[in-house]
Amino acid sequence: SCFVLDTTQKLNRKGGKSQAYEERFWYPVIICFKMSSLRVVSVFVLLLALAKADYVPPSLEENFGEVVSFLENFQGNDLIGWVESVNDRYDGQEWLHEERKSAFVGDKGLIVGKTHKHYGITKKLQKPLDLAAGEVTLQYEVRFHSRLTCSGAYLKFLAEFPGENLEESSPYVVMFGPDFCGEGKVHVIFRHQNPLSGEWEEKHFKKSRDAKPILDTYSHSYALQLKASDQSIRILIDGDEVVSGSLLEDFEPSFNPPKQIPDPDDKKPEDWVDNEMMPDPEAVKPDDWDEDAPFQIPDPSAEIPEDWDEEDDGEWEAPLISNPEYKGKWEAPLVKNPEYQGVWEPRQIENPHFFEQDDPLSHLPPVKAVAIEILANDEAIHFDNILITTDFLGAENYAKLTTKLKREREEKMEKKEARKQEKEARERLLEEGGILNQIKYYVGEIMDLAEQNFKAAVAFIVIGIGYPLYTVFSRSGPKVEDMDAKAKEAMHKKDDDVNQEEDDDVKEKEKSNEDAKENDK
């Protein structure tokens, strides 16, 4: 805008504008220059400050104290407390503790470094957490730098801290998080022990497939909320509830076993008839039923082509068509079996391991460690901000202050990079030359500006283009004072003309009267 104003001022100077006009014109130019200078300095200082600032995540521990059992934001230079498994299953695993396309300078995470590897790493809680302790939230952040094709990105909350002996079968209390391989879901699996038989059994949330993981390349938070008062669970993605349920009703197999079970010693009798239909014993194969008829036959209407040469083309054969006489193997039609006894089922007996628990969360072992134990076929799965707390609202706020802010900035960074690439493409067009390429360049610049700041785009059009055009074209037009004088002169002239016409009409009328008197005489 300042450049256009300056150029227009030079044109006006050539057109012989007065000194007063020149000073009046320079006024917005000076303002523009001052504002531009101020903004340049301000932006420079701001960028310098941002470049020097390190990312300092909010500390939920300071704000909520003892309600936080575990918080890991992966800041600092070392992975304090994290232990990689030495089990052969995890040979070749590579964990990277670093920044990766970070929205904020200094924001680190834990990233898988190689594809098609099993990963296992764990960290101990400072003190065990009872999942029945009021309102428990298990929450963490995950980002897929490349789109997920077939990998797990869930956490295991362990019943014991195995250290370097972590393996796939290490006992966990609950497994939670996204998993994708052709079809996506968010796992919620508890390990529960039958108090009578002592057997451990996995309880799978029936609605896991209703919670679809987000597979873009931004940071997203996943939270599992457990409420002991009503034994309910909720899955939140980015703070929004995607599915909810009950531990008493929505798990398979159920936490509470059935009162009766099929008798394992009951066997189906050998003479039990469980075929509802049977071939009709009175049915007879029709005499004209030819079981040997071929499925296809040569087309009888086909004719040898006129240009067919058997010496060159071989012996001609008609193309095959479906045989209208083909019926296949004859089978007697089915009729209801008069001896059908129904589907056999073993008799029901009392379940010797039956028990009833109205509060399954109270009967789960406490959580003592957190583990990432996954198969990663995709690169750069990024974990951050792992949180265990007994404060629903605190966890939700923490996700807003971390993951949400990061995601919003990541989206802006991606758009900025896209605009940068588009600008480079426009600059290449400008270098190629040509009116059309210039139009494309400047239209693209204006559209880019409008997308980033609508007000700035309007100001650019009005001040940077409209005002200079006005100053250029206004020099060829009359002044307002001159226009007023001319308008007054024109109106006076019109009034004089009207008066003269009226006088002429009166004189003409008087002359006509005199002529009439003369004729009468």
SVG drawing of the C-alpha trace seen along z (x, -y; Angstrom):
<svg xmlns="http://www.w3.org/2000/svg" viewBox="-64 -52 83 146">
<polyline fill="none" stroke="black" stroke-width="0.4" points="0.0,0.0 2.8,-2.4 4.5,-1.7 1.4,-2.4 0.8,-5.7 4.4,-6.7 4.2,-5.9 0.9,-7.8 2.4,-10.9 5.2,-10.9 2.7,-10.8 0.7,-13.7 3.9,-15.7 4.4,-15.3 0.8,-16.4 1.6,-19.8 -0.3,-19.4 0.1,-22.3 2.3,-22.2 -0.8,-22.2 -2.1,-19.2 1.2,-17.5 1.4,-18.0 -2.2,-16.8 -1.3,-13.7 1.9,-13.0 0.0,-12.8 -1.4,-9.3 2.0,-8.2 3.8,-9.3 1.2,-7.6 1.6,-4.4 5.4,-4.6 5.2,-5.1 2.7,-2.3 4.7,0.1 7.9,-0.7 6.2,-0.2 4.8,3.1 8.1,4.3 9.9,3.5 7.0,5.1 7.0,8.3 10.8,8.5 10.7,8.2 7.9,10.7 9.6,13.3 12.8,12.8 11.0,13.4 9.2,16.5 12.5,17.9 14.1,17.6 11.1,19.0 10.9,22.7 7.7,24.6 6.5,24.7 3.5,27.1 0.9,26.5 1.6,28.4 -1.5,30.3 0.4,31.5 0.8,28.0 -2.8,27.1 -4.4,30.4 -1.9,31.9 -2.6,35.4 -5.4,36.1 -2.8,36.7 -1.2,40.1 0.8,39.8 1.8,37.1 4.3,37.4 4.9,34.6 8.3,35.8 10.0,32.5 13.7,32.4 16.6,34.1 16.2,37.6 13.4,40.2 13.5,40.4 11.9,43.5 11.1,45.1 12.5,48.6 12.7,50.4 12.0,54.1 14.9,56.5 12.5,59.3 13.4,60.8 10.0,59.7 11.1,56.1 14.5,56.6 15.2,53.6 12.8,51.2 13.9,47.5 12.4,44.9 13.0,41.2 12.7,38.6 12.6,35.4 10.6,32.6 8.9,33.6 7.0,30.9 6.2,29.3 3.6,26.6 5.7,25.0 9.5,24.7 10.8,27.2 7.7,29.5 9.0,33.0 7.3,36.4 8.1,40.1 8.1,41.4 8.6,44.8 11.6,44.6 11.2,47.7 8.4,49.4 7.3,53.1 8.6,53.5 7.1,54.5 7.7,51.8 7.7,52.2 8.5,49.5 7.1,48.9 7.2,46.5 6.2,47.0 3.6,44.8 4.8,43.1 2.0,44.8 -0.7,47.3 -4.1,46.1 -7.4,47.7 -9.7,47.4 -12.7,47.3 -11.4,44.0 -14.2,41.8 -13.8,40.3 -10.7,41.7 -9.4,40.4 -6.8,42.2 -5.8,39.8 -3.0,39.3 -2.2,37.6 -1.2,39.3 -0.2,38.0 0.3,40.0 2.9,38.1 2.1,40.5 -1.4,41.8 -2.1,45.1 -2.4,48.3 -2.0,51.1 -0.7,50.2 -1.7,50.0 -1.5,46.7 -3.0,47.8 -1.6,47.8 -1.6,50.6 -2.1,49.7 -0.3,52.5 -1.0,54.3 2.7,54.6 5.9,52.8 7.9,55.4 10.8,53.1 13.0,54.5 11.1,57.8 7.9,56.3 6.3,58.7 3.0,59.0 1.5,61.2 2.5,58.9 -0.7,58.5 -2.6,55.3 -5.6,53.8 -7.0,52.0 -5.9,51.5 -7.1,48.3 -6.6,46.5 -6.9,46.5 -6.0,49.4 -6.3,49.6 -5.8,52.3 -8.3,52.0 -10.9,51.1 -10.5,48.7 -11.7,48.9 -10.8,47.6 -10.0,50.5 -11.3,50.7 -10.3,54.1 -10.3,55.0 -8.6,58.0 -10.8,59.4 -10.4,62.3 -13.2,64.7 -13.1,64.7 -14.3,68.3 -12.3,70.0 -9.3,67.6 -9.3,67.5 -8.4,64.2 -10.6,63.2 -10.5,60.3 -13.6,58.2 -14.1,56.3 -16.2,53.2 -19.0,54.0 -19.1,50.4 -15.3,50.1 -16.0,50.2 -18.4,47.2 -15.4,45.1 -13.4,44.4 -9.8,43.1 -8.9,39.9 -6.3,40.8 -5.1,37.3 -1.6,36.0 -2.6,33.7 -2.4,34.2 -5.5,35.7 -6.3,36.5 -8.0,39.8 -9.6,40.1 -11.3,42.9 -13.4,41.8 -14.4,44.3 -17.1,43.4 -17.3,45.7 -20.7,44.4 -22.6,45.9 -20.0,48.1 -20.1,46.1 -17.5,45.4 -17.0,42.7 -14.6,42.4 -13.7,38.9 -11.7,37.8 -10.5,34.2 -12.8,33.6 -16.0,34.8 -17.8,37.9 -18.0,40.4 -19.4,43.4 -20.5,44.3 -21.6,47.5 -21.8,49.5 -19.5,52.1 -22.5,54.1 -24.2,54.3 -21.8,53.4 -18.9,55.9 -18.4,59.3 -18.1,61.6 -20.0,60.0 -18.3,59.2 -21.0,61.2 -21.2,64.8 -24.6,66.4 -26.3,68.3 -26.7,71.4 -24.4,72.9 -24.6,75.8 -23.7,79.1 -20.2,80.0 -20.9,83.7 -24.1,83.8 -23.8,85.4 -26.1,85.5 -27.8,89.0 -26.7,90.9 -30.2,91.3 -31.1,87.6 -32.6,86.2 -31.7,82.6 -32.4,82.4 -35.6,80.4 -35.9,81.3 -35.4,84.6 -35.5,85.8 -39.0,86.9 -38.9,90.7 -41.9,90.9 -40.3,88.7 -39.3,90.4 -36.9,89.1 -38.8,88.1 -38.2,90.4 -37.0,87.4 -34.4,86.3 -31.0,86.7 -28.3,86.4 -25.6,87.0 -26.7,84.0 -23.7,81.5 -23.8,78.1 -22.8,76.5 -23.2,77.5 -22.0,76.1 -24.2,73.3 -26.3,75.0 -27.0,71.7 -23.4,70.7 -21.9,70.7 -18.3,70.9 -17.0,67.5 -16.5,67.0 -12.8,66.1 -12.0,69.1 -9.1,71.1 -8.8,74.5 -5.2,74.9 -4.2,71.6 -6.8,71.3 -7.3,75.0 -10.5,76.9 -13.4,74.5 -15.5,75.2 -18.8,73.6 -18.8,71.5 -20.3,73.0 -23.7,71.9 -25.7,73.1 -27.5,76.3 -31.3,75.7 -31.7,79.4 -29.2,79.5 -30.8,80.2 -27.9,81.7 -28.0,84.4 -31.5,85.2 -32.3,84.8 -35.5,85.5 -37.3,82.4 -37.1,81.8 -40.0,82.3 -40.4,81.8 -38.8,84.6 -41.5,86.2 -38.8,87.4 -37.2,84.0 -36.6,83.4 -35.2,79.8 -31.7,78.4 -30.1,80.3 -28.7,78.3 -27.1,79.6 -29.1,79.3 -28.5,76.3 -27.0,76.8 -26.1,74.4 -22.9,72.5 -20.4,73.6 -18.4,70.4 -21.3,68.0 -20.8,64.7 -22.4,61.3 -20.6,58.0 -22.4,54.7 -19.1,52.8 -16.6,54.4 -14.2,51.4 -13.7,52.2 -12.6,55.7 -9.9,54.8 -6.2,54.6 -4.7,51.2 -2.7,49.6 1.0,49.6 2.7,48.8 2.0,47.4 3.3,49.2 3.3,48.7 3.3,52.2 2.3,52.2 3.1,53.4 4.0,50.3 3.8,51.0 3.7,47.2 6.4,44.6 6.5,41.8 3.6,42.7 4.0,39.8 2.9,40.1 2.7,37.2 0.9,35.8 0.0,39.1 -2.2,38.3 -3.8,40.3 -6.0,38.4 -9.2,38.6 -10.4,35.2 -12.6,35.3 -12.7,31.5 -9.0,31.1 -8.1,33.7 -10.4,32.0 -8.9,28.6 -5.4,30.0 -6.2,31.4 -7.5,28.0 -4.3,26.3 -2.1,28.8 -3.5,31.0 -6.1,28.6 -3.8,25.6 -1.2,27.7 -3.7,29.1 -5.0,25.6 -1.5,24.4 -0.6,27.5 -3.6,26.9 -2.4,23.3 1.1,24.4 -0.1,26.8 -2.2,24.1 0.8,21.8 3.0,24.4 0.3,24.9 0.1,21.1 3.9,21.0 3.9,23.7 1.1,21.9 3.1,18.6 6.2,20.3 4.1,21.6 2.7,18.1 6.2,16.6 7.4,19.2 4.5,18.0 5.5,14.4 9.1,15.2 7.7,16.9 6.2,13.5 3.0,12.7 -0.1,10.7 -2.2,13.8 0.5,15.0 0.8,11.6 -3.0,11.5 -2.8,15.0 0.0,13.8 -1.7,10.7 -5.1,12.3 -3.5,15.1 -1.7,12.6 -5.0,10.8 -6.9,14.1 -4.1,15.2 -4.2,12.0 -8.0,12.2 -7.8,15.7 -5.4,14.7 -6.9,11.3 -10.1,10.1 -9.8,6.6 -6.3,6.2 -7.5,7.3 -10.2,4.7 -7.8,2.0 -5.4,3.0 -8.0,2.7 -9.5,-0.6 -6.3,-2.4 -3.7,-0.7 -5.7,-0.7 -8.8,-2.8 -7.2,-5.9 -4.3,-6.1 -6.7,-5.6 -8.8,-8.4 -5.8,-10.7 -4.8,-9.9 -8.1,-10.4 -9.2,-13.4 -6.6,-15.7 -8.3,-15.6 -11.8,-16.6 -13.1,-20.0 -12.8,-21.4 -15.9,-21.5 -15.8,-25.3 -15.6,-25.6 -18.4,-23.1 -20.6,-25.2 -19.9,-28.5 -20.6,-26.9 -23.8,-25.4 -25.0,-28.8 -24.1,-30.5 -26.0,-27.9 -29.1,-28.4 -29.0,-32.2 -28.6,-31.8 -31.6,-29.5 -33.7,-32.0 -32.7,-34.8 -33.7,-32.7 -37.1,-32.0 -37.8,-35.7 -36.7,-36.6 -39.1,-34.1 -42.0,-35.5 -41.2,-39.1 -41.2,-37.9 -44.6,-36.2 -46.1,-39.5 -44.7,-41.6 -46.0,-39.0 -49.4,-39.1 -49.6,-43.0 -48.5,-43.1 -51.3,-40.6 -53.9,-42.8 -52.7,-45.9 -52.8,-43.9 -56.4,-42.9 -57.5,-46.5 -56.0,-47.6 -57.9,-44.9 -61.2,-46.0 -60.6,-49.5"/>
</svg>
